[in-house]
């Protein structure tokens, strides 16, 4: 069988930068299949996806991917380490992926590998410096960069180039390092390589040029600047975005869930909020006080600090919405993924599904109902997929059209089959 490249994605939405990534991946490994592990209806930034997971999977399949698997929501909404760990274990569990291709600002493997190897070891002096930096209120990326800089100055055995220290603060580089750490942790034979990100920066708010950031494109959609959007996404992706919006299933934004989240914050006791992942040092009391806010934006703005970044706060609010506590996350991170949920595949991708069936380490799920009903499915797997189902049931409440908000969409929506 041909080589198989794994990619870890969100496609929120699928844009020209993602198309560039897939094209470059196939240039490196000609004739390879591409298997994507994609976040479902909620993303790693703690936000709802612009349109649902099936529409985004279809856009990817029409633009060159062969199979799209869903990353369970319990991994998809974690910080970089948990997100990467869940995604890499999913790729490994297919039993067929032999390459991993990821985008990065660094664009070359050596500094990323060097950083991953050092961080995987977690020397005592580095851990001490990192904890001190976090206690001072620095965000994780800033604390990481600062700690590595300090250690490289005082420890002659550690030598990071200025390029390596500079690149570690960029979001895609941080994720890249976490992918490499995760591969090493499970002694995977998957061979990683990177493609340099092209065009706008990760956080650029303005969509300009043919390759814009996903953040910029989402902002353009929120401002109804569809002429800009059309320039920055492939035609199939644009058509699917328009189709979803005309059907009343998008765009979906965080503010659509303000009523639910604020209600939960106001009714939840502080001790319950304290059990949410990423809540530390009395933050539960600040969250309770800020629950008097009227919007998600005003709530986050009241709470935001250098340490409690916007994305971290959004993830905490999402943990609250989905009733995921620290004990749940500890279990799932230890157990890893329990299944391979297929969102869609191309005609060519059918070959991959047959190969996974033969070589995979986990059951393939195309329909959740049989998976839930069989006595062979362990309780942990049922609990994990239960969160995926809940995530969709709550996500559809953000659809602009009331008629589209019916529950149990995971049971009605068939696997996407793309030509």
N, C-alpha and C positions, 0 to 999 in steps of 0.2 A: 504493500500500500504506500501511497505517496506520503511525504512528510506532513505533519499537522502542527500548525502554529496556534498556540493559545494566546488570547488577548483578554485583558480584564478591562471592562468598560462600563460607562453609564449612558452614553449617547443621549445626553439631555440638553438639546436634541442632537441627532446625528448630523454633523456638519462637514465642511470641506477639509478641515484639519483631520478628522477621523478617516475620511476617504484617503487622504495623503498617507496616513499611518498604515492602512491596509495595503495600499499600493506599494509602499516601501518595504513592508514585510514580505510581500510576494517577490519583490526584486531580490531580496536577500536569500530567499528560499524558493526558487522558481517551481511553479506547479503545485505548491503546498495548499492544503486545505486550511481554512481559518475557522477556529472554534472559539466563540466568545462566551465569557462568563459576565453577565450583565446584571447590575442592580435592578430590582423590580420597580415598584411604584414609589419608593422613597430612596433618597440618595445619601451619600456619605456626608454631605453638608448638613444633614438634618432637615432637608426640604423635600416637598413632594416633587416628583418628576413633572415636567411640563405637560406631557401626554403619557398615557398608560404604557405599560411594559410591552404589550402586544404590538402596538403601533410602532414603538421604537425598535423592537426586534424585527419587524417587517421592513423598516427603513434600512436596517443594517444588512439584512438578507438581500435586498434589492440593490445594495451597493457593494456586494462582494463577499460578505460573510457566508459561511456554509451551515453552521449550527449556532444557535444562541441558547445557552443555559441560563437559568435564573440563579443569581447568588441569593441564598436565603436572607431574608430581611434582618435576621439577628446578626449577620456579618456585614451586610450592606450599609448599615447605619452607624457602624463603629468608627473610631478614629483610625488613622492610617494603619497601625499595626494589626488590629483586629480585622479590618477590611481586607488587607493583603493576605493575612493568614487564612481566612476563610476562602478567598478566591484561589489561592495557590493549592490548597488542599482539594478544592473542587476540580481543578485542572488535573491534578495528580490522580484523583479517583477515577477519571475517565479511562485510565490505563492506556491511552493512545497518543497523548500529546507529547511531542519530543522537542518543541521549541516554545519559548515565551518571548513575545515581542511587546515592549512597552515604550511609550513616548516619554521623553525627558528633556528638560532644558539643557542638561549636560551634553547629551548627544553622543557620549562615548562611555564605554563600560569601565575602564580602569579606575577613575575616581569613585564611581558608584560601588564597585566591588571592594575597593580599599575601605570605604566607609562602612559598608555592610559587614565586612569581616570584623572590624574593630567593634562596632556596636553590638554584634552578636556575642562577643566575648564579655562585654559590659564590665570593664575593669573597675575596681573599687573606687579609685580616685575620680574617674569620670562620673560614676553614679553619684558620688558625694557632691561634685560640682553641679551636676544637673539638678539634684534635689534642692540645693541652695538657690540656684537660679530660678527655679520654679516658685520657691517660697518668696522670692523677691517680687514676684508678680509677672515675670516674663512669660510670654506665650511659649508653647512647646518648641516651635521652630527656632525662635530667638534664643531660648535657653539651650537648645541643642548646639546651635552655632557657637554661642558663648562658651559653653563647657568644653567643647572640642578645641576651641582656640586656647583656652587656659591650659588644658592638659598638654597640648602640643608644645607649649612654651616651657613647661616645668618638667616634662618627662622626655629625656633624650631618646628614648626608644620609640616614641611616637612622632611621626613626621607627616603632617597633612599639608598638601600644597594649598596655596591661597585660593586656587580654583576649587579645590574640594571643599574648603571651608565656606566659600561664597555660595557654591551650588546647593549646599544642604538646606538652605532656607527656602528654596523654591518648592512649591507643593508637589509637582510631578516628580522631582528628584527625591523627595522624602518618600513618596509612594514607591518609587523605583528601588530605593534602598530596602524598604520593607518587603518588597517582593523577593529580593535577593536573600534577605535574612530568612524568610519563610522557606525558600527552596533549600537553603543550607540546613535549616532546623529539621526538615523531614528527609534529608539526604536524597533529594530528588535528582534524577538523571536528566530532567528537563534542562535544555540549554538556553540561557537567556541572551537576548540582544536588544539593543535600544535604537530607536529612531528619534532624531532630534526634532523637538516640537517646532513647528513652523508658524509664523504669523504672530497674532496678538498674544499678549501675556495672559496667564491663567485668570487674573482678576480684572482684566481690562473691561470696563463697563460699556465702552462704545464699540459697536460693531462696524468696523471699517475694513475695506479691502475684501478679497475673496476668502481669506482665512481669518476668522474672528474667534474670540473665546466663546465658550458656551455661555458664560456669564453675560457677555455683551449681547449675544443673540437672544437670550431670555429677556434681557432688558428691552431690546428692540421690539420684541413681541408684546411686552407689557405696555409699550408706548404706541402700539399699532403701526410700527414702521416696517411694513411687510416688504417694501421695495429693498430695504437693507437686508432683510432676512433672506430674500430670494437669491441675493448675490453670494451668500455665505454658506448655503446648504445645497447638497445635490438635489436635482429635480425630484427624484422619488421621495426624498425626505420632506421637501417643501410641500409636495402634493398631499402627503400623509398628514402633515401638520394642519393644512387647510381642511382636509377631510374630517379630522378629529374635532376641529373647532366648529365647523359647520354642523356637525352632529351633536354639539353641546357637551363634548367630552374633554374640552380643553379651551384655553390654557388653564392649568391648575397651579395656584400659587399658595404660599404659606398662609397668607392672610385669610384664605377661605376657611381655615381651621381655627381661627381666633376664638370663636365662641366655644368650641369644644375644649380647646387647650386651657383657656382662661377659667372655664367652669371647673375643670379638673383641678387646676391649681388652687382655686378658691375653696373647694370642698375637701381636698386632700390634707390630712394632718402633716405637720412638719416631719414627724418620724417616718412617714411613708415616702416623702420626697427625699429624705436623707438616704433611702435605700436605692435610689436611682443611680445607674452607672454615671461616673464622672462628677458626681456631687460630693464635695469634700469641704471640710473646715467651716461648718455652719452655713454653707451656702443655702441650705433649705429654708432658713429664716429670711434671707434676702429674697428668695424666690416667692415665698408666701407674701411678703410685703409688696413686691412688685406685681402681684396678681391683681392689684387694683387698676392696672393698666387697661386700656380699651382696645389696643391692637397688639399684634405680635411684634411689630417694629418698635413701638414704644416700650414694650416689655423688655425686649433684648437691649435696647439703647440704655435703659436704666441699669441693667445688670452688667453690661460689657466692661471688661477691664483688660489689661494686657494679658493676664492669665486666662480669664474667662472670655475667650474670643467669641465672636458671633456664631461661628460654626459649632463650637463646643456647646454653647447655650441652646442652639437649635436642636442639637442631638439630644440634650437632656429633656427638652420639651417633647421630643418624639418618643423617647423612652417612656415618658409619662403617658402619652397618648396611647401607646401600645401595651402598657402595663408590663414592661420589661425591667426587672430589678437586677441588682448586682449578682445575686445568686444564680438567676437564669443565665446571665451572660457568662459567668464563670463556668457553668456546666457546658454550655454550647461551645465555648472556646476550647475546653478540654476535649470534648467529644468530636468536634469537627462536623462537617456536613454529613447528613444522614441519607441523602438522596441526590439524584441529578434531575432537576426539573427542566424539561424541554419546553422552551417558549416557541421555538420555530426552527425550521430547517429548509434548505433549498433542495432542488432535485438532486444535485450533486452531493448535498449533505446527508442524504439517506445512507450513503456508504459509511459515513462516520457513525451514525446511530447503530448500524449493524455491528461495526467494530467495537463500539462501547459495550454493546450487549454481550459480546464475546469476552472482552478484556477488562471491562470496568469493575471497580471494587464496590460500587454502590448500586442500588436499584434505580432504574430509569423511571421517572414519573412523567407521563403525558397527560393523565387525568387524575386529579387529586382524590376523587371519590373511591375508586378501587384501592388506592394506596392506604386510605384511612380505614377501609372496611376489612382488609385482610388481617387475620390474626398474626401473620408473620411480621407485620410492621411493629417495631418496638415502640414503647411509650415515648421515648425521647424524640423519635422521628415524627410521631404524631404531634408532639408539642411544637417541634420546630416548624413543620408545615402549617400548623394551626396559626402561628404568628404570621406566616405569609398570607394566609386567607384573611386574617383580621386586618392586616395591612391594606389589602385591596378593599375590603368592606368599608374601611374608614376613608381610604383615598377617594373612592367614588363619591363620597359626600362633598368633595370639592369640585365636582363637575358643575359647570355653569347651568346645565339643564337639569331641572328637577326630575324629568322623565328618565334620565340616564342614571339615577342614583340608586337603583335597585341593588340589593345585596347579593352575595353568592356569585359574583361575576366570574370567579375562578372556576366554578363548576359549569358555567355556560359557555365560556370562551374556548373554542377549539385551538389546538396547536396551529401556528401559522405555517402554511406550506407555500413556499415561494418558488416560482419557476426560474 
